[in-house]
Amino acid sequence: MFRSGYAYFFVFTLVVAMGVMSAPAPVHAGWSPFKTYTVQAAFGDVTNDVSEAIINQGLVVDFNANVGEMLQRTSKDVGATKQVYKNALMMMFCSAKYTREAVEADSSNIMFCPYSVMVFELADAPGTVHVGYRPPKAGGSLASRKALLRVETLLDTIAREATGN
């Protein structure tokens, strides 16, 4: 039926998206799919601390996504009436070691690379900077779950080091 890898990828992506969209909403207050730490500091200092924490793990920041700047720049174009962030950045990076382990356990785990750490400061709470990540939760084999737990531990180590938590 399908003659290319792209078709398989499209079907896989569609099935995953349908599963996410049909998943029940969380019922308890305070639930979040993210792990976040906060620190009272200047945004620039915290982004430097996150970058240093990534480097301290022997990794390199591959890309900084300036989400806050993009939202500010496009606010008029989309009819925005509220400024959510004073600053917001996503730092993206990967680890050959952790990714190799994860994909050898389950080839679908490639979807977790690059890893990302978010750093943001809300417009209505300047001086409080949030650093966090989305834990790479997945099912699969025990080896896959263990490999992804190591990725989560890496992300948590970086966030904690950057915020002093």
Backbone bond lengths (Angstrom), bond angles and torsions (degrees), N, CA, C in turn:
res aa  C-N    CA-C-N  psi(-1)  N-CA   C-N-CA  omega(-1)  CA-C   N-CA-C  phi
1 M - - - 1.441 - - 1.530 110.94 -
2 F 1.341 117.96 -51.78 1.459 121.09 178.95 1.518 108.74 -97.84
3 R 1.312 117.25 138.50 1.454 120.37 -176.30 1.516 113.74 -113.03
4 S 1.311 117.83 -0.04 1.462 117.65 179.60 1.513 110.92 -141.25
5 G 1.319 114.79 159.79 1.456 120.64 176.02 1.514 111.39 -61.94
6 Y 1.344 117.19 -30.70 1.464 120.46 179.84 1.526 110.94 -63.04
7 A 1.313 116.36 -37.96 1.459 119.61 179.46 1.521 110.54 -65.74
8 Y 1.319 117.33 -42.53 1.458 120.60 176.59 1.525 110.34 -61.22
9 F 1.342 116.32 -44.56 1.461 120.79 179.98 1.529 109.73 -61.46
10 F 1.344 117.79 -43.26 1.456 121.61 -179.99 1.523 110.78 -61.21
11 V 1.317 116.85 -46.94 1.465 120.67 -179.88 1.523 110.28 -63.44
12 F 1.334 117.93 -43.94 1.459 122.08 178.36 1.531 110.19 -59.11
13 T 1.342 116.74 -47.02 1.462 121.30 -179.75 1.525 110.76 -62.68
14 L 1.317 117.12 -41.70 1.455 121.71 179.27 1.529 111.14 -63.39
15 V 1.318 117.15 -44.23 1.462 121.07 179.58 1.527 110.74 -63.38
16 V 1.324 116.86 -43.63 1.466 120.48 178.22 1.528 110.07 -62.68
17 A 1.327 117.43 -46.10 1.463 121.03 -179.39 1.522 111.15 -61.56
18 M 1.331 117.43 -41.31 1.472 120.03 178.86 1.520 110.41 -64.15
19 G 1.318 117.01 -37.96 1.459 120.38 178.13 1.509 111.85 -65.65
20 V 1.324 116.86 -40.87 1.462 120.57 179.07 1.520 110.43 -67.03
21 M 1.333 116.76 -43.53 1.465 119.47 -177.88 1.521 111.83 -67.92
22 S 1.316 117.89 -28.44 1.452 119.69 -178.33 1.523 112.70 -92.33
23 A 1.319 117.06 -3.37 1.464 119.94 179.73 1.518 109.90 -67.85
24 P 1.329 117.85 141.74 1.452 119.70 179.73 1.519 110.92 -66.93
25 A 1.321 115.40 146.56 1.466 120.71 177.08 1.518 108.77 -69.94
26 P 1.323 117.24 150.68 1.462 119.90 177.96 1.524 110.19 -62.90
27 V 1.317 116.36 142.44 1.456 119.77 -175.10 1.515 113.39 -100.71
28 H 1.327 118.85 -14.63 1.450 118.96 -178.51 1.521 110.93 -104.63
29 A 1.311 115.63 143.48 1.458 121.64 -178.70 1.521 109.82 -65.08
30 G 1.312 115.34 145.50 1.448 119.90 176.05 1.518 114.62 87.67
31 W 1.316 118.44 -3.94 1.450 120.97 179.61 1.519 109.18 -68.45
32 S 1.316 117.65 140.34 1.454 122.03 176.54 1.520 109.07 -148.27
33 P 1.332 116.44 142.76 1.466 119.24 175.97 1.525 111.80 -80.24
34 F 1.328 117.49 4.12 1.455 122.39 -177.19 1.514 111.14 -117.52
35 K 1.307 116.22 153.17 1.460 123.16 172.35 1.521 105.37 -106.86
36 T 1.328 116.63 122.41 1.459 120.81 -174.20 1.512 111.13 -133.27
37 Y 1.333 115.08 140.88 1.461 123.42 173.79 1.526 107.72 -120.49
38 T 1.315 117.23 151.34 1.452 120.56 178.47 1.519 110.51 -122.06
39 V 1.324 114.12 155.56 1.455 120.90 178.81 1.531 107.36 -148.34
40 Q 1.317 116.18 144.61 1.460 121.56 175.16 1.528 106.99 -90.07
41 A 1.318 116.80 105.23 1.463 121.20 -177.00 1.521 109.20 -168.64
42 A 1.317 115.47 171.81 1.461 120.93 174.98 1.530 109.18 -73.12
43 F 1.320 116.17 139.68 1.459 121.61 -177.94 1.529 111.49 -55.23
44 G 1.324 117.97 -46.30 1.467 121.83 -179.60 1.518 112.45 -60.32
45 D 1.329 115.90 -37.67 1.467 119.21 177.91 1.520 111.10 -65.40
46 V 1.327 115.69 -40.91 1.465 119.56 -178.43 1.525 110.89 -69.56
47 T 1.337 117.92 -40.09 1.468 118.26 177.74 1.527 110.18 -63.00
48 N 1.329 116.94 -37.36 1.469 119.45 175.06 1.522 110.91 -63.80
49 D 1.336 117.06 -40.46 1.464 120.95 179.08 1.531 111.35 -64.12
50 V 1.332 117.26 -38.97 1.469 120.18 177.46 1.523 109.76 -65.51
51 S 1.311 116.68 -46.05 1.461 120.57 178.44 1.530 110.95 -57.96
52 E 1.310 116.98 -44.12 1.469 121.36 178.49 1.533 111.43 -64.63
53 A 1.325 116.70 -39.08 1.466 120.27 178.98 1.528 110.96 -64.49
54 I 1.319 116.82 -36.60 1.469 121.14 176.70 1.530 109.59 -66.84
55 I 1.322 116.21 -46.01 1.468 121.37 178.86 1.528 110.53 -62.04
56 N 1.338 116.47 -38.34 1.467 120.30 178.99 1.525 112.90 -62.62
57 Q 1.310 117.18 -19.07 1.466 121.62 176.20 1.530 111.12 -90.05
58 G 1.334 116.65 5.12 1.464 120.70 179.97 1.517 112.95 80.30
59 L 1.333 116.39 21.53 1.460 121.43 -176.14 1.524 110.26 -114.06
60 V 1.318 115.89 169.27 1.456 122.52 -179.47 1.526 108.92 -125.84
61 V 1.330 116.82 134.57 1.464 120.84 174.16 1.526 107.04 -71.20
62 D 1.332 116.10 118.07 1.462 120.98 -179.07 1.519 112.30 -84.10
63 F 1.344 116.19 -32.43 1.461 119.27 -173.51 1.509 109.82 -157.37
64 N 1.325 116.03 138.32 1.459 122.59 170.94 1.517 107.51 -110.32
65 A 1.316 116.92 116.27 1.463 122.09 177.68 1.525 107.58 -94.13
66 N 1.323 115.96 110.82 1.458 121.59 -178.79 1.525 109.86 -83.16
67 V 1.319 115.68 72.71 1.461 122.39 -175.99 1.523 110.84 -62.28
68 G 1.325 117.68 -41.73 1.459 121.02 179.89 1.513 112.09 -59.84
69 E 1.330 116.68 -45.38 1.466 120.56 178.63 1.523 111.14 -63.42
70 M 1.331 117.27 -41.35 1.460 120.72 179.58 1.525 110.65 -63.02
71 L 1.334 117.17 -43.69 1.466 119.83 179.99 1.529 111.40 -65.26
72 Q 1.319 116.46 -39.46 1.465 120.26 177.72 1.528 110.79 -65.46
73 R 1.323 116.38 -45.39 1.463 121.88 -177.71 1.526 111.86 -63.28
74 T 1.318 117.44 -35.62 1.472 121.22 -175.48 1.521 113.47 -99.14
75 S 1.322 117.97 4.02 1.473 120.34 -174.10 1.524 112.91 -57.59
76 K 1.324 118.08 -44.01 1.470 120.50 179.87 1.525 111.18 -66.61
77 D 1.342 116.39 -36.31 1.461 120.94 -178.10 1.521 112.88 -64.38
78 V 1.333 116.43 -30.17 1.463 119.51 -177.74 1.531 112.56 -105.79
79 G 1.325 117.03 6.69 1.463 120.83 177.68 1.515 114.04 72.97
80 A 1.321 116.92 29.79 1.466 120.33 -179.11 1.520 110.24 -66.51
81 T 1.326 115.13 140.93 1.469 120.85 178.71 1.523 111.80 -116.93
82 K 1.313 116.84 -2.55 1.458 120.94 -176.29 1.523 109.99 -135.86
83 Q 1.313 116.13 136.68 1.455 120.58 172.23 1.521 107.13 -93.75
84 V 1.317 117.74 114.45 1.457 122.84 -177.46 1.522 110.83 -80.25
85 Y 1.319 116.22 -48.60 1.460 121.31 -173.96 1.524 111.83 -111.02
86 K 1.305 115.29 144.12 1.455 120.15 164.55 1.524 107.02 -80.96
87 N 1.333 116.42 -40.91 1.469 124.47 177.17 1.528 108.58 -146.79
88 A 1.325 116.12 144.65 1.468 119.90 176.48 1.526 109.50 -156.34
89 L 1.316 115.24 131.60 1.461 121.70 -175.65 1.524 109.05 -144.67
90 M 1.320 116.09 143.29 1.458 122.05 171.66 1.525 107.27 -116.54
91 M 1.339 116.39 123.71 1.468 120.96 176.31 1.520 108.08 -100.37
92 M 1.327 115.89 126.26 1.455 120.72 -176.86 1.524 110.57 -116.20
93 F 1.322 114.34 140.02 1.459 121.45 -176.54 1.514 108.03 -161.30
94 C 1.310 117.03 169.13 1.451 120.25 176.88 1.523 109.17 -142.79
95 S 1.302 115.42 167.75 1.457 122.24 178.57 1.520 108.20 -130.20
96 A 1.321 115.99 121.06 1.467 119.57 178.20 1.523 110.36 -59.69
97 K 1.326 116.51 -40.75 1.466 121.62 -177.32 1.532 111.52 -62.63
98 Y 1.336 116.28 -54.97 1.465 119.91 -175.88 1.527 112.03 -71.20
99 T 1.328 116.34 -38.02 1.459 118.92 179.72 1.518 110.94 -68.33
100 R 1.319 117.50 -39.90 1.470 120.71 177.72 1.523 110.08 -58.31
101 E 1.329 116.66 -47.72 1.458 121.11 179.80 1.530 110.90 -60.53
102 A 1.329 115.93 -43.28 1.465 120.23 -177.59 1.529 112.04 -67.17
103 V 1.335 117.57 -43.35 1.462 118.79 -177.33 1.519 112.32 -76.64
104 E 1.328 117.45 -26.54 1.462 118.09 174.25 1.526 110.75 -68.76
105 A 1.325 116.58 -30.52 1.462 120.69 177.38 1.527 111.19 -75.70
106 D 1.346 116.71 -36.06 1.466 121.69 179.55 1.519 107.01 -159.14
107 S 1.307 117.76 114.53 1.465 121.55 -175.73 1.529 113.03 -59.18
108 S 1.318 118.49 -23.73 1.466 121.57 178.26 1.525 112.49 -70.18
109 N 1.314 117.48 -15.78 1.462 120.63 179.97 1.522 113.05 -67.07
110 I 1.328 117.35 -5.10 1.459 119.84 175.28 1.530 110.59 -59.00
111 M 1.320 116.53 -24.45 1.464 120.39 -178.12 1.533 112.52 -62.50
112 F 1.311 118.80 -16.76 1.463 121.21 -178.49 1.523 113.30 -87.42
113 C 1.319 117.91 -8.06 1.464 121.67 179.93 1.524 107.99 -107.04
114 P 1.313 120.70 128.99 1.456 125.91 8.76 1.523 111.66 -79.21
115 Y 1.311 114.24 155.99 1.460 121.05 173.62 1.524 106.92 -81.28
116 S 1.312 116.93 155.84 1.459 118.37 178.05 1.520 110.52 -139.42
117 V 1.318 113.79 145.53 1.455 122.43 174.92 1.520 106.29 -121.65
118 M 1.327 116.24 128.59 1.458 120.46 179.23 1.524 109.35 -94.69
119 V 1.326 114.67 144.69 1.451 122.24 176.19 1.523 105.14 -134.89
120 F 1.338 117.01 119.62 1.460 117.87 179.95 1.516 112.01 -148.25
121 E 1.328 112.70 157.09 1.457 123.19 178.97 1.526 105.44 -131.94
122 L 1.319 117.03 122.66 1.454 120.70 -178.01 1.517 111.01 -73.76
123 A 1.327 115.65 146.58 1.463 120.78 -179.76 1.523 111.66 -60.73
124 D 1.334 116.51 -34.76 1.469 119.75 -177.17 1.531 113.09 -92.95
125 A 1.337 117.73 8.00 1.468 121.43 177.76 1.530 110.38 -144.95
126 P 1.339 117.02 59.55 1.463 118.41 -179.12 1.523 111.35 -63.15
127 G 1.323 114.46 145.68 1.461 119.86 -179.62 1.513 113.82 94.84
128 T 1.326 117.45 -16.53 1.461 122.02 174.67 1.523 107.01 -103.52
129 V 1.320 115.50 113.36 1.459 120.46 -176.66 1.519 108.70 -108.72
130 H 1.325 115.07 133.24 1.461 123.19 -179.26 1.521 108.90 -103.96
131 V 1.320 116.11 134.03 1.462 122.39 177.52 1.522 106.17 -127.12
132 G 1.306 116.95 127.47 1.455 118.05 -178.34 1.511 113.10 -161.45
133 Y 1.312 113.89 -174.48 1.455 121.76 -176.92 1.518 108.59 -157.26
134 R 1.326 115.18 165.54 1.467 121.84 174.65 1.521 107.09 -100.87
135 P 1.341 118.27 113.50 1.467 119.41 178.92 1.536 110.82 -58.91
136 P 1.312 117.65 133.30 1.462 120.69 -178.74 1.531 111.24 -78.98
137 K 1.308 116.31 78.26 1.463 121.15 -178.41 1.520 110.47 -84.43
138 A 1.277 116.03 133.81 1.457 121.04 177.50 1.512 109.12 -156.99
139 G 1.292 114.33 159.68 1.454 120.13 175.78 1.513 109.19 -86.41
140 G 1.295 114.93 -142.21 1.457 118.70 177.35 1.512 112.16 93.86
141 S 1.300 113.36 -161.40 1.454 120.85 -174.87 1.523 111.13 -70.88
142 L 1.311 114.79 165.82 1.465 120.25 176.15 1.527 110.04 -61.15
143 A 1.322 117.80 -40.05 1.464 121.43 178.91 1.524 110.85 -61.58
144 S 1.334 117.40 -40.23 1.456 121.38 178.53 1.521 111.05 -65.55
145 R 1.310 116.67 -46.22 1.472 120.53 179.90 1.532 110.53 -62.59
146 K 1.317 117.62 -39.80 1.473 120.91 178.89 1.531 110.64 -65.96
147 A 1.320 117.44 -42.47 1.464 121.03 179.91 1.527 110.22 -63.29
148 L 1.327 117.04 -42.66 1.463 120.03 -179.79 1.522 111.67 -71.06
149 L 1.306 117.45 -28.90 1.464 120.04 174.58 1.531 109.97 -65.85
150 R 1.321 117.00 -36.16 1.468 119.94 176.76 1.534 110.88 -66.72
151 V 1.331 117.13 -37.12 1.472 120.75 175.26 1.527 109.39 -63.55
152 E 1.316 116.59 -45.03 1.466 120.01 178.83 1.525 110.93 -61.25
153 T 1.316 117.59 -41.26 1.465 121.23 178.13 1.525 110.40 -62.44
154 L 1.323 117.44 -40.47 1.458 121.63 176.14 1.530 110.58 -59.20
155 L 1.331 116.86 -49.44 1.460 121.05 -179.69 1.527 111.24 -62.13
156 D 1.320 116.27 -40.56 1.454 120.29 179.37 1.531 111.34 -66.10
157 T 1.311 116.76 -40.18 1.467 121.45 177.46 1.528 110.28 -59.71
158 I 1.319 116.50 -43.89 1.465 121.03 179.86 1.525 110.52 -63.94
159 A 1.331 117.30 -48.04 1.473 120.70 -178.89 1.523 111.79 -63.33
160 R 1.319 115.76 -42.30 1.474 119.27 179.45 1.535 111.74 -66.09
161 E 1.327 116.38 -43.76 1.465 118.78 179.07 1.523 111.12 -61.06
162 A 1.310 117.04 -42.06 1.474 121.11 -177.35 1.531 112.41 -67.19
163 T 1.327 116.32 -29.14 1.468 119.63 -176.77 1.520 113.05 -104.39
164 G 1.323 117.34 -5.91 1.459 120.08 -178.42 1.510 113.64 73.91
165 N 1.327 117.30 22.57 1.476 122.32 179.22 1.515 111.54 -96.13
